[in-house]
């Protein structure tokens, strides 16, 4: 009788451990991903603004190199920073942001500003879509997955 109870207890612990591991395995991470901006969305109206110029694949791209560093390209400048992401609460904090921010073309400043002054606050990462919310969650930068890094 004790051996049977012990067997069932061990079996339940193994099954519970599998479910816990499976849940952790389903979390998408930002690390090692590259994204291309689709546009800026107004949360209230749903309107999407495509940023000019739109004729270059490198403009308005975002790469999460590691679990804490990223780089992005505006219309002219390469910018980089350090971030902290809380995947449980889907919050993100840009801890350090820098780079040259001169001579932006078109809507380059609209793209770069949320990373610094307007402070990106949270994110949504689902499949091949990333949303970075800013301006008290009134707007978000909407990205599509560009490709996976090495």
N, C-alpha and C positions, 0 to 999 in steps of 0.2 A: 504494500500500500504506500509506504513512504517513498519507494523507488518510483512508483507511478506518478505521485504528486511532484517529485523532484524532476522527472522527465518533462511533465507538462509545464512546470515553472521555467525550466531552461528553454523549452520550445517557445513559450510566450516572450521571454526576454530576447530571444533571437529574432522573432517576428517584429517586436517593438523596435529593436535596433535597426532592422531593415527599413521600416517605415521612416524612422528618423533620418537615416542615411539617404533614403530616396528623396525626401523633402529637400535636404541640403543640396543634393545633386541637381535639382530642378531649378535652382536659382541662377538666373543669367547674370553674369558679371560684365562689367564695363571693360575690365583689363583685357588688352590684346584685341580691341575692336576698333574699326575705322568707320566713320559716318560721314554722309553727305547731306548738307542742309536741303530740305525741301522748301522751307519758308518759315516765317514767323506767324503764329496764330493768335488771334484775339479770342480768349476763352469765352467771353460773353456772346459774341456774334458768330464765332466759328470762321470768320474771314481769315484767309491765308494770303500773306504778302510774300511774293517771290522777290528775293533781293537781286538788285542789279550790281554788277554785270553778271549774266548767267551763262556766258559762253566759255567758261573754263572749269575743267573738272577738279582743279586744285582749290579754287575759291570756295570758301565756306565749308571746309572739311574739318573734322574733329577726330583726333586719334587718342585713345587711352592706352598709352604705352605700357604702364604698369598698374598695380593696384592703387597707386597714389599720384602718378604723373600723367599729364596730358599735353598735347600740343594742338593748336588749331591755326588755320590760315583764314584770314579775312580776305578782302579784295586785293590787298597788297602785302600785308604784314604777316609774319610768322609770330605767333604768340604762344606762350607756354605757362604752365602752372602746376600747382599741387592741389589735389582734392581729397576730401574724405567722404566716402559714400556709406550710408547706412541702408543696406538692402532690405532690412525688415520694415523700416519706416519710410523707405524710398525718399530719404533726404540726402542732399548733397551740399557740401560746403566747399567753396573755392578758398583755400587757405592762403595761397600765394599766386599771384598772376602778374606776368610781366612780358616785356617785349617792346619793340618799337611800334608805335601807333601813329604813323605819319603818312600823310598823303593818300588816304583811303579813296578809292574810286567808288562811284555809285553809292550803294547802301552799306559800305564797309563798316561805318561807325554804328549803324543799327545792329550789326552782327556782333561787333566786339564789345559794345557797352554792357550787355548783360553779364559778361564774364567778370567785369570789374565793378563799376559803379552801381549797377542795378542788382547785383548779387543773385545769381542762380540759387534757388532754395530747395527745390525738390525735382524728382525725375520720375518718369514712367518708362520702363523698359519691357517691351512685349514683342517677342519675335524679332522681326527686322525693323522695328520702329522704336525710336528713342525720342522722348519729349523732355526738355529741360525747362522747368517753370521758373519764371522770375517776375518782378514787378508785382509783388504780393499775389502771385499766381493768376494775374490777369492776362499774362501772355506766356507763350512757350516757343522755344526753338524746336522745330520738328525735323527730325533726321530720318533717313533711311540707311540701313546698314550698307556700307560700301564693300567691305571685305574683311575677312579675319586676318590678323597679322600672323606672323610665323608661330 
